[in-house]
Amino acid sequence: MITLKPDTGPAVNVVVQGAVRILRVAPGQTDLKNAAAIQFADLQVGDRILVRGIPSADGQSLTASTVIAMKRSDVEAKQQQEREDWQRRGTGGLASAVDPASGTITISVPAPGGTRTVAVHTTKDTIIRRYAADSVQFDDAKSSSLSEIRAGDQLRARGARSADGSDFAAEEIVSGAFRNISGTVSSLDAAANTLTVADLATKKPVVVRISAQSQVLKLPPQIAQGLAFQMKGGARGAASGAPGGTAGGTPPSGTAAGERAAPPDSARQQRQQDDQRAPGEGGNARPGRAADLQQVLNRLPKASLADLQKGDAVMIVSTEGTASGGVTAITLLAGVEPILQASPGGAQAMTLSPWNIGGAGGEAGDANP
């Protein structure tokens, strides 16, 4: 007997009798030519299986004729390889323009001093997927097309980057429409894993669901103050050509978009020291450095709904949501009162990357989309 949890719907009991064929296939394999026969005892909890057979009258059980299995260890190894490949050969940012005729998407990616424009080129062989409206799971992304990508969408691509980083030949693309919400918590429902946020932009309440994949973080007061100070300085620094603000956000010659040119040893040592302190601390804070917030988030311990209180200020990146209302949090950051006081539009100026759901913000990061 196997208890099978389908991708949708309730669990099903699968009866596997002695004569039933059980085959093992590799992740990504599309036929049974190279499938290997295994025994019932070789199956383990966590394996993915496809069962062919005869369902019972009540639909709660199935008598199997064939069981096709992907071993959990094989799936995890495949996922790790893909994560590494998305990190090594990936790029991502906000779509600013889509040209269906040429198959080109223009995106803005983080770069030293601001952002850089990259032209993502697609072909008829490019795999295009789109995130579901209320899912933070890459596995839930659906097959899509260039016509569904809109300006303002988040996009990641895997493929080959040109030498100067301005062009990208995409083998695979995943895109999605995500919301940035900033406001105050007006109520909490621990039983339902939800909170209601009074959105500063729309002046309307938004119900936000916290799922197992949601990243909940809370800034310590000192770091929040440092980030708020940096935001104020960033606007002045960009206008005056302060360090870190190159025209148009163009990185040094020969540096790919989102990558830093290797500094001299002394400068590298100073940068490492700066990175170890909170933004805004000491005399070496670099105004306008877009990556600082993401670096801080990567070092913060995880929080939970229990760490939040009514009246707390939060910044949220969420799914687009469905017609039934409510959104699912991808990243929820609390302790942001100083940031929103420094700039009511802080959530837009310091956009939290939705690719934290298993991916990378910018050109290099945590790999899978």
C-alpha positions as CSV (number, residue, x, y, z in Angstrom):
1,M,0.0,0.0,0.0
2,I,1.2,3.5,-0.9
3,T,-0.4,6.6,0.5
4,L,-0.1,9.1,-2.4
5,K,-0.6,12.9,-1.9
6,P,-1.5,14.2,-5.3
7,D,-0.4,17.7,-6.4
8,T,-4.1,18.7,-6.0
9,G,-6.8,17.0,-4.0
10,P,-6.9,14.6,-1.0
11,A,-4.6,11.7,-0.4
12,V,-5.2,8.4,-2.3
13,N,-4.4,4.8,-1.2
14,V,-2.6,2.9,-3.9
15,V,-2.7,-0.9,-3.8
16,V,0.4,-2.4,-5.4
17,Q,0.1,-6.1,-6.0
18,G,3.0,-8.5,-6.7
19,A,2.9,-8.5,-10.5
20,V,2.8,-4.7,-10.9
21,R,5.8,-3.1,-12.8
22,I,7.6,-0.4,-10.8
23,L,9.9,1.7,-13.0
24,R,12.5,4.3,-12.0
25,V,13.0,7.3,-14.3
26,A,15.4,10.3,-14.1
27,P,14.0,13.8,-13.6
28,G,13.3,15.3,-17.0
29,Q,13.1,12.0,-18.8
30,T,10.1,12.0,-21.1
31,D,9.8,8.3,-22.1
32,L,10.4,4.9,-20.6
33,K,13.2,3.8,-22.9
34,N,15.8,4.2,-20.2
35,A,13.6,3.3,-17.2
36,A,15.0,0.8,-14.8
37,A,12.9,-1.8,-13.0
38,I,12.9,-1.5,-9.2
39,Q,11.2,-3.3,-6.2
40,F,8.5,-2.0,-4.0
41,A,11.0,-1.9,-1.1
42,D,13.1,0.6,-3.1
43,L,10.3,3.2,-2.8
44,Q,10.7,5.8,-0.1
45,V,8.6,8.6,1.4
46,G,9.2,11.8,-0.6
47,D,9.6,10.0,-4.0
48,R,7.4,11.4,-6.8
49,I,5.3,8.7,-8.5
50,L,2.9,8.4,-11.4
51,V,0.4,5.6,-11.0
52,R,-1.6,4.0,-13.7
53,G,-4.5,1.7,-12.6
54,I,-8.1,1.2,-11.8
55,P,-9.8,3.6,-9.3
56,S,-12.2,2.4,-6.7
57,A,-15.9,3.4,-6.9
58,D,-15.5,6.0,-4.2
59,G,-12.3,7.4,-5.7
60,Q,-10.4,7.1,-2.5
61,S,-8.1,4.2,-3.6
62,L,-6.5,2.9,-6.8
63,T,-5.3,-0.6,-7.8
64,A,-2.1,0.0,-9.6
65,S,-1.1,-1.6,-12.9
66,T,2.2,0.4,-13.3
67,V,4.1,2.7,-10.9
68,I,6.6,5.1,-12.4
69,A,8.9,6.7,-9.8
70,M,11.3,9.6,-9.6
71,K,13.5,9.1,-6.5
72,R,13.6,12.0,-4.1
73,S,17.4,12.0,-4.1
74,D,17.4,12.3,-7.9
75,V,14.9,15.1,-7.8
76,E,16.9,17.0,-5.2
77,A,20.2,16.5,-7.1
78,K,18.5,17.8,-10.3
79,Q,17.1,20.8,-8.4
80,Q,20.5,21.6,-7.0
81,Q,22.1,21.5,-10.5
82,E,19.4,23.8,-11.8
83,R,19.9,26.3,-8.9
84,E,23.6,26.4,-9.6
85,D,22.9,26.9,-13.3
86,W,20.4,29.7,-12.7
87,Q,23.0,31.4,-10.5
88,R,25.9,30.9,-12.9
89,R,24.0,31.8,-16.1
90,G,21.1,33.9,-14.9
91,T,20.0,37.5,-15.0
92,G,16.9,39.3,-13.7
93,G,15.2,42.5,-13.2
94,L,12.1,44.6,-14.0
95,A,10.7,44.5,-17.6
96,S,10.5,48.0,-19.0
97,A,9.5,47.1,-22.6
98,V,8.5,44.1,-24.7
99,D,8.9,43.8,-28.5
100,P,7.0,40.7,-29.8
101,A,8.2,41.3,-33.3
102,S,11.9,40.9,-32.5
103,G,11.3,38.7,-29.5
104,T,13.2,41.1,-27.2
105,I,12.4,42.1,-23.6
106,T,14.2,45.1,-22.1
107,I,14.8,44.8,-18.4
108,S,16.5,47.0,-15.8
109,V,18.9,45.1,-13.6
110,P,20.7,46.2,-10.4
111,A,24.2,47.6,-11.1
112,P,26.8,49.7,-9.2
113,G,25.3,53.1,-8.8
114,G,21.8,52.3,-9.9
115,T,20.5,50.1,-12.7
116,R,21.5,49.0,-16.2
117,T,19.4,48.1,-19.2
118,V,19.8,44.6,-20.6
119,A,18.1,43.3,-23.8
120,V,16.9,39.8,-23.3
121,H,16.5,38.0,-26.7
122,T,14.2,35.0,-27.2
123,T,13.7,32.5,-30.0
124,K,11.1,29.9,-30.8
125,D,13.0,27.5,-28.6
126,T,13.0,29.7,-25.5
127,I,11.0,28.2,-22.7
128,I,8.7,30.8,-21.2
129,R,6.9,30.3,-17.9
130,R,4.8,32.6,-15.7
131,Y,4.1,32.5,-12.0
132,A,0.6,31.6,-10.9
133,A,-1.4,34.6,-9.5
134,D,-1.3,33.5,-5.9
135,S,1.6,31.1,-5.7
136,V,5.2,31.6,-4.6
137,Q,6.3,28.2,-5.9
138,F,8.4,28.0,-9.1
139,D,6.9,24.5,-9.6
140,D,3.5,26.2,-10.0
141,A,4.7,28.4,-12.8
142,K,2.7,27.8,-16.0
143,S,3.7,27.6,-19.6
144,S,3.4,31.1,-21.1
145,S,4.3,33.3,-24.0
146,L,6.0,36.6,-24.7
147,S,2.6,38.3,-25.1
148,E,1.8,37.8,-21.4
149,I,4.9,39.7,-20.2
150,R,4.1,43.3,-19.3
151,A,6.2,46.4,-18.4
152,G,6.7,46.3,-14.6
153,D,6.8,42.5,-14.4
154,Q,9.7,40.8,-12.6
155,L,11.6,38.6,-14.9
156,R,14.5,36.1,-14.7
157,A,16.2,34.5,-17.6
158,R,18.8,31.7,-17.9
159,G,21.1,31.7,-20.9
160,A,24.2,33.4,-22.3
161,R,25.3,36.9,-21.5
162,S,27.2,39.0,-24.0
163,A,30.7,40.2,-23.2
164,D,29.6,43.7,-22.2
165,G,26.5,42.4,-20.4
166,S,24.1,44.5,-22.5
167,D,22.5,41.5,-24.3
168,F,21.3,38.2,-23.1
169,A,20.3,35.2,-25.2
170,A,17.6,33.4,-23.2
171,E,17.1,29.7,-23.1
172,E,14.5,29.9,-20.4
173,I,12.4,32.8,-18.9
174,V,10.1,33.0,-15.9
175,S,8.1,36.1,-15.2
176,G,5.5,37.3,-12.8
177,A,3.5,40.3,-11.6
178,F,4.2,41.0,-7.9
179,R,3.0,43.7,-5.6
180,N,5.0,46.0,-3.3
181,I,2.9,46.9,-0.2
182,S,4.0,49.2,2.6
183,G,1.8,50.1,5.6
184,T,0.8,49.3,9.1
185,V,-0.6,46.1,10.6
186,S,-4.2,46.6,11.6
187,S,-5.0,43.1,12.7
188,L,-3.5,39.6,13.1
189,D,-5.1,36.2,12.8
190,A,-2.6,33.5,14.0
191,A,-5.0,30.7,13.4
192,A,-5.5,31.6,9.7
193,N,-1.8,32.7,9.3
194,T,-3.0,36.1,8.0
195,L,-2.6,39.7,8.8
196,T,-4.4,42.8,7.5
197,V,-2.3,45.7,6.4
198,A,-3.5,49.3,5.9
199,D,-1.8,50.0,2.5
200,L,-0.2,53.5,2.5
201,A,-0.5,53.8,-1.3
202,T,-4.2,52.7,-1.8
203,K,-5.5,53.7,1.7
204,K,-7.3,50.3,1.7
205,P,-6.9,47.2,3.9
206,V,-5.1,44.2,2.3
207,V,-5.3,40.7,3.7
208,V,-1.9,39.1,3.5
209,R,-1.4,35.3,3.9
210,I,1.8,33.9,5.4
211,S,2.7,30.5,3.8
212,A,5.4,28.0,4.5
213,Q,7.4,29.6,1.7
214,S,7.0,33.2,2.9
215,Q,10.1,34.9,4.3
216,V,9.3,36.9,7.4
217,L,12.1,39.2,8.7
218,K,12.4,42.0,11.3
219,L,15.0,44.8,11.2
220,P,16.7,45.7,14.4
221,P,16.2,49.4,15.2
222,Q,19.8,50.4,14.7
223,I,20.0,48.9,11.2
224,A,16.6,50.4,10.3
225,Q,17.9,53.8,11.3
226,G,21.0,53.3,9.2
227,L,19.0,52.3,6.2
228,A,16.8,55.4,6.6
229,F,19.8,57.6,6.9
230,Q,21.3,56.0,3.8
231,M,18.0,56.6,1.8
232,K,18.1,60.3,2.6
233,G,21.8,60.5,1.6
234,G,21.2,58.4,-1.5
235,A,19.0,60.9,-3.1
236,R,21.5,63.7,-2.4
237,G,24.5,61.6,-3.5
238,A,23.0,60.5,-6.8
239,A,22.3,64.2,-7.7
240,S,25.8,65.3,-6.8
241,G,27.7,62.4,-8.4
242,A,28.7,60.9,-5.1
243,P,30.7,57.7,-5.1
244,G,28.7,54.8,-6.5
245,G,26.7,57.0,-8.9
246,T,28.0,56.5,-12.4
247,A,26.0,58.0,-15.2
248,G,23.2,55.8,-16.3
249,G,24.2,53.2,-13.8
250,T,26.8,51.8,-16.3
251,P,29.4,49.5,-14.6
252,P,33.1,49.8,-15.5
253,S,34.2,48.6,-18.9
254,G,34.3,44.8,-19.1
255,T,32.1,44.3,-16.1
256,A,28.9,42.4,-16.7
257,A,25.6,43.9,-15.5
258,G,25.2,43.5,-11.8
259,E,28.8,42.6,-11.2
260,R,31.4,44.7,-9.5
261,A,34.8,45.4,-11.0
262,A,37.6,43.9,-8.8
263,P,38.9,46.7,-6.6
264,P,42.6,47.1,-5.5
265,D,43.5,45.1,-2.4
266,S,43.2,48.1,-0.1
267,A,39.8,49.1,-1.5
268,R,38.6,45.5,-1.3
269,Q,39.6,45.3,2.3
270,Q,37.8,48.6,3.1
271,R,34.7,47.3,1.2
272,Q,34.7,44.1,3.2
273,Q,34.8,46.1,6.4
274,D,32.0,48.3,5.2
275,D,29.9,45.3,4.3
276,Q,30.2,43.9,7.9
277,R,28.6,47.0,9.4
278,A,25.0,48.1,9.0
279,P,24.3,50.6,6.2
280,G,24.7,54.1,7.5
281,E,27.1,53.2,10.3
282,G,30.5,54.8,10.5
283,G,31.9,57.2,8.0
284,N,32.1,55.0,5.0
285,A,28.4,54.3,4.2
286,R,27.9,54.4,0.4
287,P,24.7,56.4,-0.4
288,G,22.4,54.9,-3.0
289,R,23.9,51.5,-2.9
290,A,20.9,49.4,-4.0
291,A,22.3,46.1,-2.8
292,D,22.7,47.1,0.8
293,L,19.1,46.1,1.9
294,Q,19.3,42.7,0.2
295,Q,22.7,42.1,1.9
296,V,21.1,43.0,5.3
297,L,18.1,40.7,4.7
298,N,20.4,37.8,3.9
299,R,22.0,38.1,7.3
300,L,18.8,38.5,9.4
301,P,17.4,35.6,11.4
302,K,14.0,34.4,10.4
303,A,10.9,35.8,12.2
304,S,7.3,34.7,12.3
305,L,3.8,36.1,12.6
306,A,4.1,35.8,16.4
307,D,6.8,38.5,16.2
308,L,4.4,41.1,14.8
309,Q,2.0,43.4,16.6
310,K,-0.8,45.6,15.7
311,G,0.5,49.0,14.6
312,D,3.9,47.6,13.3
313,A,5.1,49.1,10.0
314,V,5.8,46.6,7.3
315,M,7.1,46.4,3.8
316,I,5.9,43.4,1.7
317,V,6.5,41.8,-1.6
318,S,3.6,39.6,-2.4
319,T,1.9,37.7,-5.2
320,E,-0.4,39.5,-7.5
321,G,-3.4,38.0,-5.8
322,T,-6.6,36.6,-7.1
323,A,-10.1,37.9,-7.8
324,S,-11.3,36.5,-4.5
325,G,-9.0,39.0,-2.7
326,G,-6.0,38.7,-0.5
327,V,-2.3,38.1,-1.4
328,T,0.4,35.7,-0.3
329,A,3.6,37.2,1.2
330,I,6.9,36.4,-0.5
331,T,9.0,38.6,1.7
332,L,7.6,40.5,4.7
333,L,9.9,42.9,6.4
334,A,8.9,44.5,9.8
335,G,10.7,47.1,11.9
336,V,10.7,49.6,9.0
337,E,9.2,52.6,10.7
338,P,12.3,54.8,10.2
339,I,12.5,53.8,6.5
340,L,8.9,54.8,5.8
341,Q,9.3,58.0,7.8
342,A,12.4,58.9,5.8
343,S,10.6,58.2,2.6
344,P,6.9,57.3,2.4
345,G,7.7,55.7,-1.0
346,G,10.5,53.7,0.6
347,A,9.0,50.4,-0.5
348,Q,9.4,51.5,-4.1
349,A,12.9,53.1,-3.7
350,M,14.1,50.0,-1.9
351,T,12.2,47.2,-3.6
352,L,12.4,43.9,-1.9
353,S,13.3,41.3,-4.5
354,P,10.5,38.7,-4.9
355,W,13.2,36.3,-6.1
356,N,13.8,35.5,-2.4
357,I,11.3,32.8,-2.9
358,G,14.0,30.6,-4.2
359,G,15.9,33.0,-6.4
360,A,18.2,35.8,-6.8
361,G,17.8,39.5,-6.8
362,G,20.0,41.0,-9.4
363,E,22.6,39.3,-11.5
364,A,23.9,36.8,-8.9
365,G,22.3,35.5,-5.9
366,D,20.5,32.5,-4.6
367,A,19.9,30.8,-8.0
368,N,16.6,29.2,-8.9
369,P,13.8,31.6,-10.0
